[in-house]
Amino acid sequence: MPLELDLYGVYLPGFFGLMLAAHVVTLGIRYFASRAGFYALVWHRALFDLSIYVLVLGALFSLASNLISQ
């Protein structure tokens, strides 16, 4: 991804923006899973949260790379 973010003169890779977006989406998923009582079925909550974050980040990266290449 050749995209760069300019934050007050500091250039950050575009992947950083995707990481922040994935974190926000994951926070929403965690909130709704907690309210629904889904975590009672999960063996290791931290590992499950990490896997959800990685899945969301991968989906956002795939979506962004498809949008940029078109």
PDB file with SEQRES, HELIX, SHEET and CRYST1 records, atoms N, CA, C and O in Angstrom:
SEQRES   1 A   70  MET PRO LEU GLU LEU ASP LEU TYR GLY VAL TYR LEU PRO          
SEQRES   2 A   70  GLY PHE PHE GLY LEU MET LEU ALA ALA HIS VAL VAL THR          
SEQRES   3 A   70  LEU GLY ILE ARG TYR PHE ALA SER ARG ALA GLY PHE TYR          
SEQRES   4 A   70  ALA LEU VAL TRP HIS ARG ALA LEU PHE ASP LEU SER ILE          
SEQRES   5 A   70  TYR VAL LEU VAL LEU GLY ALA LEU PHE SER LEU ALA SER          
SEQRES   6 A   70  ASN LEU ILE SER GLN                                          
HELIX    1 AA1 GLY A   14  ALA A   36  1                                  23    
HELIX    2 AA2 PHE A   38  LEU A   41  5                                   4    
HELIX    3 AA3 ARG A   45  SER A   69  1                                  25    
SHEET    1 AA1 2 GLU A   4  LEU A   7  0                                        
SHEET    2 AA1 2 VAL A  10  PRO A  13 -1                                        
CRYST1    1.000    1.000    1.000  90.00  90.00  90.00 P 1           1          
ATOM      1  N   MET A   1       0.839  -1.179   0.000  1.00  0.00           N  
ATOM      2  CA  MET A   1       0.000   0.000   0.000  1.00  0.00           C  
ATOM      3  C   MET A   1       0.884   1.242   0.000  1.00  0.00           C  
ATOM      4  O   MET A   1       1.588   1.497   0.977  1.00  0.00           O  
ATOM      5  N   PRO A   2       0.856   1.999  -1.057  1.00  0.00           N  
ATOM      6  CA  PRO A   2       1.721   3.177  -1.126  1.00  0.00           C  
ATOM      7  C   PRO A   2       1.168   4.395  -0.393  1.00  0.00           C  
ATOM      8  O   PRO A   2       1.790   5.457  -0.427  1.00  0.00           O  
ATOM      9  N   LEU A   3       0.050   4.275   0.250  1.00  0.00           N  
ATOM     10  CA  LEU A   3      -0.579   5.397   0.928  1.00  0.00           C  
ATOM     11  C   LEU A   3       0.192   5.768   2.195  1.00  0.00           C  
ATOM     12  O   LEU A   3       0.598   4.894   2.960  1.00  0.00           O  
ATOM     13  N   GLU A   4       0.393   7.077   2.411  1.00  0.00           N  
ATOM     14  CA  GLU A   4       1.034   7.555   3.632  1.00  0.00           C  
ATOM     15  C   GLU A   4       0.140   8.587   4.306  1.00  0.00           C  
ATOM     16  O   GLU A   4      -0.551   9.354   3.635  1.00  0.00           O  
ATOM     17  N   LEU A   5       0.157   8.601   5.617  1.00  0.00           N  
ATOM     18  CA  LEU A   5      -0.603   9.569   6.386  1.00  0.00           C  
ATOM     19  C   LEU A   5       0.343  10.620   6.937  1.00  0.00           C  
ATOM     20  O   LEU A   5       1.383  10.283   7.503  1.00  0.00           O  
ATOM     21  N   ASP A   6      -0.006  11.887   6.779  1.00  0.00           N  
ATOM     22  CA  ASP A   6       0.813  12.983   7.290  1.00  0.00           C  
ATOM     23  C   ASP A   6       0.183  13.479   8.589  1.00  0.00           C  
ATOM     24  O   ASP A   6      -0.913  14.039   8.574  1.00  0.00           O  
ATOM     25  N   LEU A   7       0.864  13.277   9.700  1.00  0.00           N  
ATOM     26  CA  LEU A   7       0.384  13.689  11.004  1.00  0.00           C  
ATOM     27  C   LEU A   7       1.331  14.744  11.560  1.00  0.00           C  
ATOM     28  O   LEU A   7       2.303  14.419  12.241  1.00  0.00           O  
ATOM     29  N   TYR A   8       1.044  16.007  11.267  1.00  0.00           N  
ATOM     30  CA  TYR A   8       1.864  17.140  11.710  1.00  0.00           C  
ATOM     31  C   TYR A   8       3.330  16.996  11.292  1.00  0.00           C  
ATOM     32  O   TYR A   8       4.239  17.244  12.083  1.00  0.00           O  
ATOM     33  N   GLY A   9       3.538  16.600  10.062  1.00  0.00           N  
ATOM     34  CA  GLY A   9       4.885  16.474   9.536  1.00  0.00           C  
ATOM     35  C   GLY A   9       5.526  15.118   9.732  1.00  0.00           C  
ATOM     36  O   GLY A   9       6.622  14.877   9.227  1.00  0.00           O  
ATOM     37  N   VAL A  10       4.875  14.238  10.445  1.00  0.00           N  
ATOM     38  CA  VAL A  10       5.389  12.883  10.650  1.00  0.00           C  
ATOM     39  C   VAL A  10       4.622  11.971   9.704  1.00  0.00           C  
ATOM     40  O   VAL A  10       3.397  11.876   9.779  1.00  0.00           O  
ATOM     41  N   TYR A  11       5.338  11.310   8.825  1.00  0.00           N  
ATOM     42  CA  TYR A  11       4.701  10.422   7.866  1.00  0.00           C  
ATOM     43  C   TYR A  11       4.562   9.021   8.463  1.00  0.00           C  
ATOM     44  O   TYR A  11       5.532   8.418   8.924  1.00  0.00           O  
ATOM     45  N   LEU A  12       3.334   8.531   8.439  1.00  0.00           N  
ATOM     46  CA  LEU A  12       3.034   7.201   8.954  1.00  0.00           C  
ATOM     47  C   LEU A  12       2.559   6.333   7.796  1.00  0.00           C  
ATOM     48  O   LEU A  12       1.907   6.833   6.879  1.00  0.00           O  
ATOM     49  N   PRO A  13       2.872   5.052   7.823  1.00  0.00           N  
ATOM     50  CA  PRO A  13       2.397   4.185   6.749  1.00  0.00           C  
ATOM     51  C   PRO A  13       0.876   4.060   6.778  1.00  0.00           C  
ATOM     52  O   PRO A  13       0.251   4.197   7.830  1.00  0.00           O  
ATOM     53  N   GLY A  14       0.297   3.802   5.624  1.00  0.00           N  
ATOM     54  CA  GLY A  14      -1.153   3.664   5.534  1.00  0.00           C  
ATOM     55  C   GLY A  14      -1.697   2.509   6.361  1.00  0.00           C  
ATOM     56  O   GLY A  14      -2.863   2.504   6.757  1.00  0.00           O  
ATOM     57  N   PHE A  15      -0.838   1.533   6.614  1.00  0.00           N  
ATOM     58  CA  PHE A  15      -1.246   0.389   7.430  1.00  0.00           C  
ATOM     59  C   PHE A  15      -1.601   0.816   8.851  1.00  0.00           C  
ATOM     60  O   PHE A  15      -2.418   0.172   9.509  1.00  0.00           O  
ATOM     61  N   PHE A  16      -0.989   1.902   9.326  1.00  0.00           N  
ATOM     62  CA  PHE A  16      -1.292   2.421  10.659  1.00  0.00           C  
ATOM     63  C   PHE A  16      -2.756   2.867  10.741  1.00  0.00           C  
ATOM     64  O   PHE A  16      -3.426   2.618  11.743  1.00  0.00           O  
ATOM     65  N   GLY A  17      -3.245   3.516   9.702  1.00  0.00           N  
ATOM     66  CA  GLY A  17      -4.652   3.917   9.669  1.00  0.00           C  
ATOM     67  C   GLY A  17      -5.578   2.717   9.674  1.00  0.00           C  
ATOM     68  O   GLY A  17      -6.629   2.735  10.315  1.00  0.00           O  
ATOM     69  N   LEU A  18      -5.181   1.666   8.952  1.00  0.00           N  
ATOM     70  CA  LEU A  18      -5.986   0.445   8.954  1.00  0.00           C  
ATOM     71  C   LEU A  18      -5.974  -0.217  10.329  1.00  0.00           C  
ATOM     72  O   LEU A  18      -6.978  -0.788  10.756  1.00  0.00           O  
ATOM     73  N   MET A  19      -4.840  -0.141  11.016  1.00  0.00           N  
ATOM     74  CA  MET A  19      -4.772  -0.708  12.359  1.00  0.00           C  
ATOM     75  C   MET A  19      -5.694   0.028  13.323  1.00  0.00           C  
ATOM     76  O   MET A  19      -6.348  -0.596  14.158  1.00  0.00           O  
ATOM     77  N   LEU A  20      -5.746   1.352  13.211  1.00  0.00           N  
ATOM     78  CA  LEU A  20      -6.645   2.129  14.072  1.00  0.00           C  
ATOM     79  C   LEU A  20      -8.105   1.824  13.763  1.00  0.00           C  
ATOM     80  O   LEU A  20      -8.920   1.682  14.675  1.00  0.00           O  
ATOM     81  N   ALA A  21      -8.434   1.723  12.479  1.00  0.00           N  
ATOM     82  CA  ALA A  21      -9.810   1.407  12.087  1.00  0.00           C  
ATOM     83  C   ALA A  21     -10.201   0.012  12.579  1.00  0.00           C  
ATOM     84  O   ALA A  21     -11.319  -0.187  13.055  1.00  0.00           O  
ATOM     85  N   ALA A  22      -9.291  -0.946  12.466  1.00  0.00           N  
ATOM     86  CA  ALA A  22      -9.569  -2.307  12.947  1.00  0.00           C  
ATOM     87  C   ALA A  22      -9.759  -2.320  14.457  1.00  0.00           C  
ATOM     88  O   ALA A  22     -10.581  -3.077  14.973  1.00  0.00           O  
ATOM     89  N   HIS A  23      -9.015  -1.501  15.159  1.00  0.00           N  
ATOM     90  CA  HIS A  23      -9.165  -1.429  16.614  1.00  0.00           C  
ATOM     91  C   HIS A  23     -10.548  -0.898  16.996  1.00  0.00           C  
ATOM     92  O   HIS A  23     -11.184  -1.419  17.912  1.00  0.00           O  
ATOM     93  N   VAL A  24     -11.006   0.128  16.300  1.00  0.00           N  
ATOM     94  CA  VAL A  24     -12.326   0.701  16.588  1.00  0.00           C  
ATOM     95  C   VAL A  24     -13.425  -0.315  16.296  1.00  0.00           C  
ATOM     96  O   VAL A  24     -14.359  -0.468  17.084  1.00  0.00           O  
ATOM     97  N   VAL A  25     -13.315  -1.009  15.165  1.00  0.00           N  
ATOM     98  CA  VAL A  25     -14.319  -2.028  14.816  1.00  0.00           C  
ATOM     99  C   VAL A  25     -14.295  -3.154  15.842  1.00  0.00           C  
ATOM    100  O   VAL A  25     -15.346  -3.648  16.249  1.00  0.00           O  
ATOM    101  N   THR A  26     -13.098  -3.561  16.260  1.00  0.00           N  
ATOM    102  CA  THR A  26     -12.982  -4.635  17.246  1.00  0.00           C  
ATOM    103  C   THR A  26     -13.565  -4.228  18.595  1.00  0.00           C  
ATOM    104  O   THR A  26     -14.165  -5.051  19.286  1.00  0.00           O  
ATOM    105  N   LEU A  27     -13.391  -2.963  18.973  1.00  0.00           N  
ATOM    106  CA  LEU A  27     -14.009  -2.500  20.221  1.00  0.00           C  
ATOM    107  C   LEU A  27     -15.527  -2.627  20.158  1.00  0.00           C  
ATOM    108  O   LEU A  27     -16.161  -3.008  21.142  1.00  0.00           O  
ATOM    109  N   GLY A  28     -16.106  -2.312  19.016  1.00  0.00           N  
ATOM    110  CA  GLY A  28     -17.552  -2.469  18.853  1.00  0.00           C  
ATOM    111  C   GLY A  28     -17.987  -3.919  18.937  1.00  0.00           C  
ATOM    112  O   GLY A  28     -18.992  -4.234  19.574  1.00  0.00           O  
ATOM    113  N   ILE A  29     -17.236  -4.802  18.297  1.00  0.00           N  
ATOM    114  CA  ILE A  29     -17.553  -6.228  18.348  1.00  0.00           C  
ATOM    115  C   ILE A  29     -17.432  -6.749  19.773  1.00  0.00           C  
ATOM    116  O   ILE A  29     -18.274  -7.521  20.231  1.00  0.00           O  
ATOM    117  N   ARG A  30     -16.380  -6.325  20.476  1.00  0.00           N  
ATOM    118  CA  ARG A  30     -16.202  -6.760  21.864  1.00  0.00           C  
ATOM    119  C   ARG A  30     -17.343  -6.274  22.751  1.00  0.00           C  
ATOM    120  O   ARG A  30     -17.803  -7.009  23.624  1.00  0.00           O  
ATOM    121  N   TYR A  31     -17.801  -5.049  22.537  1.00  0.00           N  
ATOM    122  CA  TYR A  31     -18.897  -4.506  23.336  1.00  0.00           C  
ATOM    123  C   TYR A  31     -20.168  -5.325  23.133  1.00  0.00           C  
ATOM    124  O   TYR A  31     -20.817  -5.722  24.101  1.00  0.00           O  
ATOM    125  N   PHE A  32     -20.518  -5.575  21.883  1.00  0.00           N  
ATOM    126  CA  PHE A  32     -21.747  -6.324  21.619  1.00  0.00           C  
ATOM    127  C   PHE A  32     -21.633  -7.788  22.044  1.00  0.00           C  
ATOM    128  O   PHE A  32     -22.623  -8.376  22.482  1.00  0.00           O  
ATOM    129  N   ALA A  33     -20.452  -8.383  21.925  1.00  0.00           N  
ATOM    130  CA  ALA A  33     -20.275  -9.763  22.374  1.00  0.00           C  
ATOM    131  C   ALA A  33     -20.389  -9.856  23.890  1.00  0.00           C  
ATOM    132  O   ALA A  33     -20.927 -10.828  24.420  1.00  0.00           O  
ATOM    133  N   SER A  34     -19.887  -8.851  24.579  1.00  0.00           N  
ATOM    134  CA  SER A  34     -19.980  -8.836  26.033  1.00  0.00           C  
ATOM    135  C   SER A  34     -21.422  -8.647  26.490  1.00  0.00           C  
ATOM    136  O   SER A  34     -21.880  -9.310  27.421  1.00  0.00           O  
ATOM    137  N   ARG A  35     -22.136  -7.733  25.825  1.00  0.00           N  
ATOM    138  CA  ARG A  35     -23.532  -7.476  26.197  1.00  0.00           C  
ATOM    139  C   ARG A  35     -24.430  -8.679  25.898  1.00  0.00           C  
ATOM    140  O   ARG A  35     -25.417  -8.898  26.601  1.00  0.00           O  
ATOM    141  N   ALA A  36     -24.105  -9.447  24.881  1.00  0.00           N  
ATOM    142  CA  ALA A  36     -24.911 -10.611  24.511  1.00  0.00           C  
ATOM    143  C   ALA A  36     -24.558 -11.846  25.332  1.00  0.00           C  
ATOM    144  O   ALA A  36     -25.256 -12.856  25.246  1.00  0.00           O  
ATOM    145  N   GLY A  37     -23.490 -11.790  26.126  1.00  0.00           N  
ATOM    146  CA  GLY A  37     -23.088 -12.929  26.927  1.00  0.00           C  
ATOM    147  C   GLY A  37     -22.321 -13.973  26.141  1.00  0.00           C  
ATOM    148  O   GLY A  37     -22.234 -15.125  26.565  1.00  0.00           O  
ATOM    149  N   PHE A  38     -21.767 -13.590  25.009  1.00  0.00           N  
ATOM    150  CA  PHE A  38     -21.044 -14.531  24.153  1.00  0.00           C  
ATOM    151  C   PHE A  38     -19.748 -15.014  24.788  1.00  0.00           C  
ATOM    152  O   PHE A  38     -19.306 -16.131  24.520  1.00  0.00           O  
ATOM    153  N   TYR A  39     -19.136 -14.185  25.626  1.00  0.00           N  
ATOM    154  CA  TYR A  39     -17.845 -14.546  26.222  1.00  0.00           C  
ATOM    155  C   TYR A  39     -17.958 -15.706  27.201  1.00  0.00           C  
ATOM    156  O   TYR A  39     -16.937 -16.265  27.603  1.00  0.00           O  
ATOM    157  N   ALA A  40     -19.149 -16.077  27.589  1.00  0.00           N  
ATOM    158  CA  ALA A  40     -19.310 -17.253  28.447  1.00  0.00           C  
ATOM    159  C   ALA A  40     -18.982 -18.532  27.677  1.00  0.00           C  
ATOM    160  O   ALA A  40     -18.675 -19.559  28.283  1.00  0.00           O  
ATOM    161  N   LEU A  41     -19.045 -18.475  26.351  1.00  0.00           N  
ATOM    162  CA  LEU A  41     -18.752 -19.633  25.519  1.00  0.00           C  
ATOM    163  C   LEU A  41     -17.288 -19.689  25.074  1.00  0.00           C  
ATOM    164  O   LEU A  41     -16.852 -20.685  24.496  1.00  0.00           O  
ATOM    165  N   VAL A  42     -16.541 -18.636  25.339  1.00  0.00           N  
ATOM    166  CA  VAL A  42     -15.158 -18.525  24.859  1.00  0.00           C  
ATOM    167  C   VAL A  42     -14.204 -19.027  25.935  1.00  0.00           C  
ATOM    168  O   VAL A  42     -14.336 -18.676  27.107  1.00  0.00           O  
ATOM    169  N   TRP A  43     -13.238 -19.854  25.526  1.00  0.00           N  
ATOM    170  CA  TRP A  43     -12.297 -20.428  26.476  1.00  0.00           C  
ATOM    171  C   TRP A  43     -11.280 -19.403  26.957  1.00  0.00           C  
ATOM    172  O   TRP A  43     -11.044 -19.292  28.160  1.00  0.00           O  
ATOM    173  N   HIS A  44     -10.671 -18.649  26.040  1.00  0.00           N  
ATOM    174  CA  HIS A  44      -9.615 -17.700  26.381  1.00  0.00           C  
ATOM    175  C   HIS A  44      -9.973 -16.361  25.743  1.00  0.00           C  
ATOM    176  O   HIS A  44      -9.796 -16.167  24.540  1.00  0.00           O  
ATOM    177  N   ARG A  45     -10.472 -15.456  26.553  1.00  0.00           N  
ATOM    178  CA  ARG A  45     -11.025 -14.204  26.033  1.00  0.00           C  
ATOM    179  C   ARG A  45      -9.987 -13.348  25.309  1.00  0.00           C  
ATOM    180  O   ARG A  45     -10.277 -12.809  24.241  1.00  0.00           O  
ATOM    181  N   ALA A  46      -8.797 -13.214  25.861  1.00  0.00           N  
ATOM    182  CA  ALA A  46      -7.764 -12.379  25.239  1.00  0.00           C  
ATOM    183  C   ALA A  46      -7.330 -12.949  23.891  1.00  0.00           C  
ATOM    184  O   ALA A  46      -7.127 -12.197  22.938  1.00  0.00           O  
ATOM    185  N   LEU A  47      -7.190 -14.244  23.807  1.00  0.00           N  
ATOM    186  CA  LEU A  47      -6.808 -14.879  22.548  1.00  0.00           C  
ATOM    187  C   LEU A  47      -7.918 -14.719  21.508  1.00  0.00           C  
ATOM    188  O   LEU A  47      -7.640 -14.498  20.329  1.00  0.00           O  
ATOM    189  N   PHE A  48      -9.155 -14.831  21.940  1.00  0.00           N  
ATOM    190  CA  PHE A  48     -10.287 -14.636  21.046  1.00  0.00           C  
ATOM    191  C   PHE A  48     -10.337 -13.195  20.544  1.00  0.00           C  
ATOM    192  O   PHE A  48     -10.583 -12.962  19.360  1.00  0.00           O  
ATOM    193  N   ASP A  49     -10.106 -12.230  21.427  1.00  0.00           N  
ATOM    194  CA  ASP A  49     -10.099 -10.821  21.019  1.00  0.00           C  
ATOM    195  C   ASP A  49      -8.979 -10.534  20.019  1.00  0.00           C  
ATOM    196  O   ASP A  49      -9.175  -9.790  19.058  1.00  0.00           O  
ATOM    197  N   LEU A  50      -7.815 -11.120  20.247  1.00  0.00           N  
ATOM    198  CA  LEU A  50      -6.707 -10.945  19.317  1.00  0.00           C  
ATOM    199  C   LEU A  50      -7.037 -11.528  17.946  1.00  0.00           C  
ATOM    200  O   LEU A  50      -6.731 -10.921  16.919  1.00  0.00           O  
ATOM    201  N   SER A  51      -7.658 -12.699  17.931  1.00  0.00           N  
ATOM    202  CA  SER A  51      -8.000 -13.314  16.645  1.00  0.00           C  
ATOM    203  C   SER A  51      -9.063 -12.506  15.907  1.00  0.00           C  
ATOM    204  O   SER A  51      -9.018 -12.409  14.680  1.00  0.00           O  
ATOM    205  N   ILE A  52     -10.007 -11.931  16.622  1.00  0.00           N  
ATOM    206  CA  ILE A  52     -11.003 -11.072  15.978  1.00  0.00           C  
ATOM    207  C   ILE A  52     -10.335  -9.834  15.395  1.00  0.00           C  
ATOM    208  O   ILE A  52     -10.676  -9.407  14.292  1.00  0.00           O  
ATOM    209  N   TYR A  53      -9.376  -9.249  16.133  1.00  0.00           N  
ATOM    210  CA  TYR A  53      -8.643  -8.087  15.631  1.00  0.00           C  
ATOM    211  C   TYR A  53      -7.880  -8.422  14.356  1.00  0.00           C  
ATOM    212  O   TYR A  53      -7.911  -7.655  13.393  1.00  0.00           O  
ATOM    213  N   VAL A  54      -7.199  -9.557  14.343  1.00  0.00           N  
ATOM    214  CA  VAL A  54      -6.430  -9.946  13.163  1.00  0.00           C  
ATOM    215  C   VAL A  54      -7.353 -10.193  11.974  1.00  0.00           C  
ATOM    216  O   VAL A  54      -7.022  -9.816  10.850  1.00  0.00           O  
ATOM    217  N   LEU A  55      -8.492 -10.813  12.202  1.00  0.00           N  
ATOM    218  CA  LEU A  55      -9.448 -11.045  11.116  1.00  0.00           C  
ATOM    219  C   LEU A  55      -9.998  -9.736  10.559  1.00  0.00           C  
ATOM    220  O   LEU A  55     -10.109  -9.579   9.343  1.00  0.00           O  
ATOM    221  N   VAL A  56     -10.340  -8.801  11.433  1.00  0.00           N  
ATOM    222  CA  VAL A  56     -10.861  -7.507  10.982  1.00  0.00           C  
ATOM    223  C   VAL A  56      -9.780  -6.734  10.232  1.00  0.00           C  
ATOM    224  O   VAL A  56     -10.055  -6.124   9.199  1.00  0.00           O  
ATOM    225  N   LEU A  57      -8.559  -6.758  10.746  1.00  0.00           N  
ATOM    226  CA  LEU A  57      -7.448  -6.063  10.082  1.00  0.00           C  
ATOM    227  C   LEU A  57      -7.180  -6.663   8.702  1.00  0.00           C  
ATOM    228  O   LEU A  57      -6.957  -5.923   7.743  1.00  0.00           O  
ATOM    229  N   GLY A  58      -7.197  -7.961   8.591  1.00  0.00           N  
ATOM    230  CA  GLY A  58      -7.006  -8.610   7.296  1.00  0.00           C  
ATOM    231  C   GLY A  58      -8.110  -8.265   6.311  1.00  0.00           C  
ATOM    232  O   GLY A  58      -7.848  -8.051   5.127  1.00  0.00           O  
ATOM    233  N   ALA A  59      -9.344  -8.213   6.799  1.00  0.00           N  
ATOM    234  CA  ALA A  59     -10.464  -7.859   5.921  1.00  0.00           C  
ATOM    235  C   ALA A  59     -10.351  -6.411   5.455  1.00  0.00           C  
ATOM    236  O   ALA A  59     -10.595  -6.117   4.284  1.00  0.00           O  
ATOM    237  N   LEU A  60      -9.983  -5.504   6.359  1.00  0.00           N  
ATOM    238  CA  LEU A  60      -9.821  -4.101   5.970  1.00  0.00           C  
ATOM    239  C   LEU A  60      -8.664  -3.919   4.994  1.00  0.00           C  
ATOM    240  O   LEU A  60      -8.765  -3.135   4.051  1.00  0.00           O  
ATOM    241  N   PHE A  61      -7.570  -4.636   5.215  1.00  0.00           N  
ATOM    242  CA  PHE A  61      -6.432  -4.541   4.303  1.00  0.00           C  
ATOM    243  C   PHE A  61      -6.799  -5.058   2.920  1.00  0.00           C  
ATOM    244  O   PHE A  61      -6.438  -4.454   1.909  1.00  0.00           O  
ATOM    245  N   SER A  62      -7.511  -6.171   2.877  1.00  0.00           N  
ATOM    246  CA  SER A  62      -7.946  -6.727   1.595  1.00  0.00           C  
ATOM    247  C   SER A  62      -8.885  -5.772   0.865  1.00  0.00           C  
ATOM    248  O   SER A  62      -8.766  -5.569  -0.344  1.00  0.00           O  
ATOM    249  N   LEU A  63      -9.809  -5.196   1.606  1.00  0.00           N  
ATOM    250  CA  LEU A  63     -10.738  -4.240   1.015  1.00  0.00           C  
ATOM    251  C   LEU A  63     -10.010  -2.994   0.509  1.00  0.00           C  
ATOM    252  O   LEU A  63     -10.305  -2.501  -0.579  1.00  0.00           O  
ATOM    253  N   ALA A  64      -9.067  -2.489   1.291  1.00  0.00           N  
ATOM    254  CA  ALA A  64      -8.331  -1.291   0.894  1.00  0.00           C  
ATOM    255  C   ALA A  64      -7.449  -1.563  -0.317  1.00  0.00           C  
ATOM    256  O   ALA A  64      -7.363  -0.727  -1.217  1.00  0.00           O  
ATOM    257  N   SER A  65      -6.799  -2.709  -0.352  1.00  0.00           N  
ATOM    258  CA  SER A  65      -5.924  -2.998  -1.494  1.00  0.00           C  
ATOM    259  C   SER A  65      -6.742  -3.212  -2.763  1.00  0.00           C  
ATOM    260  O   SER A  65      -6.288  -2.862  -3.853  1.00  0.00           O  
ATOM    261  N   ASN A  66      -7.932  -3.778  -2.643  1.00  0.00           N  
ATOM    262  CA  ASN A  66      -8.796  -3.923  -3.816  1.00  0.00           C  
ATOM    263  C   ASN A  66      -9.308  -2.581  -4.300  1.00  0.00           C  
ATOM    264  O   ASN A  66      -9.428  -2.367  -5.506  1.00  0.00           O  
ATOM    265  N   LEU A  67      -9.612  -1.677  -3.391  1.00  0.00           N  
ATOM    266  CA  LEU A  67     -10.107  -0.359  -3.790  1.00  0.00           C  
ATOM    267  C   LEU A  67      -9.010   0.489  -4.424  1.00  0.00           C  
ATOM    268  O   LEU A  67      -9.272   1.256  -5.351  1.00  0.00           O  
ATOM    269  N   ILE A  68      -7.776   0.351  -3.923  1.00  0.00           N  
ATOM    270  CA  ILE A  68      -6.670   1.135  -4.468  1.00  0.00           C  
ATOM    271  C   ILE A  68      -6.261   0.625  -5.847  1.00  0.00           C  
ATOM    272  O   ILE A  68      -5.909   1.417  -6.721  1.00  0.00           O  
ATOM    273  N   SER A  69      -6.305  -0.687  -6.048  1.00  0.00           N  
ATOM    274  CA  SER A  69      -5.851  -1.252  -7.325  1.00  0.00           C  
ATOM    275  C   SER A  69      -6.842  -1.015  -8.460  1.00  0.00           C  
ATOM    276  O   SER A  69      -6.466  -1.150  -9.624  1.00  0.00           O  
ATOM    277  N   GLN A  70      -8.066  -0.675  -8.169  1.00  0.00           N  
ATOM    278  CA  GLN A  70      -9.055  -0.474  -9.237  1.00  0.00           C  
ATOM    279  C   GLN A  70      -9.040   0.916  -9.767  1.00  0.00           C  
ATOM    280  O   GLN A  70      -9.813   1.242 -10.668  1.00  0.00           O  
TER     281      GLN A  70                                                      
END                                                                             
